[in-house]
């Protein structure tokens, strides 16, 4: 039986990494995006090119959704550049005990672990994917 998952913010950064890993793990992926349809289509194309199944869902899910689980730290995504600070990771990485920023795939692996049977006895937990910061 194919499992379906909806990943919010899946058109870029950590959401896209989660979508790609979920598809590689056998999920049919709902790629949620708010406004960047082209970025969502790029993620869909990557999933389908790898043999996965995905569909796009345009929706602003900022209100009413409460989540817990993974808390990312200093993660190298395009969000820093789009927020006006493209050098943020390089500037702050010395404040991280591991000495570097994380990448979106590292966050995605934690998210997919929480979805897996290996996390079946894990409830109400937060996982810091933060390099010790």
C-alpha positions in Angstrom: 0.0 0.0 0.0 1.4 3.4 -1.0 1.5 5.9 1.8 0.8 9.5 1.0 2.3 12.5 2.7 1.7 16.2 2.4 4.8 18.3 3.0 4.3 22.0 3.7 6.8 24.3 2.1 8.0 21.6 -0.2 9.0 23.8 -3.1 12.3 24.8 -1.7 14.9 24.3 1.1 14.2 21.9 3.9 10.7 21.1 2.6 12.0 20.2 -0.8 14.7 17.9 0.8 11.9 16.2 2.8 9.8 15.7 -0.3 12.7 14.2 -2.2 13.6 11.8 0.6 10.0 10.9 1.3 9.5 10.0 -2.3 12.7 7.9 -2.3 11.3 6.2 0.8 8.2 5.1 -1.1 5.8 7.9 -0.2 3.4 9.5 -2.7 4.2 13.2 -2.0 2.0 16.2 -1.9 4.3 19.1 -2.7 2.7 22.1 -0.9 3.7 25.6 -2.0 2.3 29.1 -1.3 3.2 31.0 -4.4 6.2 29.6 -6.4 4.6 27.2 -8.8 7.8 26.9 -10.8 9.8 25.8 -7.8 7.1 23.2 -6.9 7.2 21.9 -10.5 10.9 21.5 -10.2 10.5 19.3 -7.1 7.8 17.3 -8.8 10.0 16.8 -11.9 12.9 15.6 -9.7 10.6 13.1 -7.8 9.1 11.8 -11.0 12.5 11.5 -12.7 13.6 9.3 -9.9 10.6 7.1 -10.3 8.5 8.5 -7.5 5.0 9.9 -7.4 4.0 13.4 -6.5 1.4 16.1 -6.9 1.3 19.8 -6.2 -1.0 21.5 -3.7 -1.1 25.3 -3.6 -2.2 26.6 -0.2 -1.1 29.1 2.4 -0.9 26.9 5.5 0.6 29.5 7.9 -2.6 29.7 10.0 -4.0 26.8 12.0 -1.3 24.3 11.6 0.7 23.5 14.7 3.6 21.2 14.4 6.3 19.6 16.6 9.1 17.2 16.0 12.2 18.6 14.3 13.7 22.0 15.2 16.3 23.0 12.7 19.2 25.2 13.6 21.5 27.1 11.2 20.6 25.4 8.0 22.0 26.4 4.6 19.0 27.1 2.4 18.0 29.9 0.0 16.0 31.5 2.8 19.0 33.4 4.0 19.7 35.0 0.6 16.0 35.8 0.0 15.9 37.4 3.4 18.7 39.7 2.4 21.6 37.9 4.1 23.3 35.5 1.7 26.4 35.2 3.8 24.6 34.3 7.1 25.8 30.7 7.3 29.5 31.6 6.8 29.1 34.5 9.3 27.5 32.4 12.1 29.0 28.9 11.6 31.7 29.4 14.1 29.0 29.7 16.8 27.9 26.2 16.1 29.8 23.5 18.1 30.2 21.4 15.0 31.7 24.4 13.2 29.4 24.5 10.2 25.9 25.1 9.1 23.7 22.1 8.4 22.1 21.2 5.1 18.5 20.5 4.2 19.1 16.8 3.7 20.2 16.5 7.3 16.9 17.9 8.5 14.9 15.7 6.0 16.6 12.6 7.5 15.4 13.5 11.0 11.8 14.2 9.7 11.7 10.9 7.8 13.0 9.0 10.9 10.0 10.4 12.9 7.7 9.1 10.2 9.3 5.6 10.3 8.5 2.6 12.3 11.9 3.1 14.1 10.3 6.1 15.9 7.1 4.2 16.8 7.6 4.8 20.5 8.5 8.4 20.2 5.8 10.9 21.2 5.8 14.6 21.9 9.5 14.9 21.3 11.6 17.6 19.8 14.7 16.7 17.8 17.2 19.5 17.5 19.0 19.3 14.2 21.3 22.1 15.1 24.9 21.0 15.2 24.9 21.4 19.0 23.8 25.0 19.0 
